[in-house]
C-alpha cells in the first residue's frame, strides 16, 4: 500500500513551490512494454497486474530556493507536463520515473544534471468556465498534446487513486548513476474529471504501444507546500 501522506520529511529543501491545477491521466500498459524503457536498476511497479503511465500537466507556482518566502514579488510560475511511470528498486522503495518532461521555464533545465529528461516546450494552461485546458508542443509540433477536462466533485481516494498519485521520490539516471530526489507535500485533494478533448503523441514518441484500456482521470486544484530535497546518487 502506498502511503497517502509523505513518507519522509524534507527538512532541508533545495526548492519550494506550489503545484496547481493538476490533471492526472493514467493509462494501463503491459508491464513488459514499460520495463523496456527503464534502467536495469528499476522494475516497473504494477497495480491490478498492469503498469501505469501518467500524463500530468500542471502549473508550478512561486518556485523558489529554500529560505526565500513565497511573498517575494517576481517568483516564477510556469506550466510543466510530465509523462511518468511508477517503479521500484530492489530494496522495494517505490517512486516515479520520468519518461519525458516538457517545461516552459529554461531554469528548470538544470535538472538535466541528474538525468531528468527536461525539454523546453510551448505550454499553456487556461480556464474557460468550468473547463481547464492544457496544450503543449515541442520539436516543431511533432510531440504535442491537447487536453480539456471538466473537474467534478471531490472524491474520497480509493487505494488505486492513492497508488497512482501519492509518490514521494523520483528516480533519474545520468552517466550510469541512479539518483533519488525526495519530495514532501500535503495529500492531493482529488476530484473526478470528465474529458472533453484528449489528443497526444507523447506516449508513442517515447516508444509505448497502444494502451490496454481507456484512461483513468483525476483533477486536483493542487498542493501548496511542496518541498523538493537534494538529489543524491545511489551506490549499489
Buried (B, 14 or more C-beta within 10 A) or exposed (E): EBEEEBBEEBEEBEBBBBBBBBBBBBBBBBBEBBBEBBEEBBBBBBBEEBBBBBBBBBBBBBBBEEEEEBEEEEBBBBBBBBBBBBBBBEEEBBBBBBBBBBBBBEEBBEBBEBBBBBBEBEBEBEEEEEBBBBBBBBEEEEBBBBBBBBBBEEBEBEEBBBBBBBBBBBBBBBEEBBBBBBBBBEBBEBBBBEBEEBEBBBBEBBEBEEBEEEBBBBBBBBBBEBBBBBBEEBEE
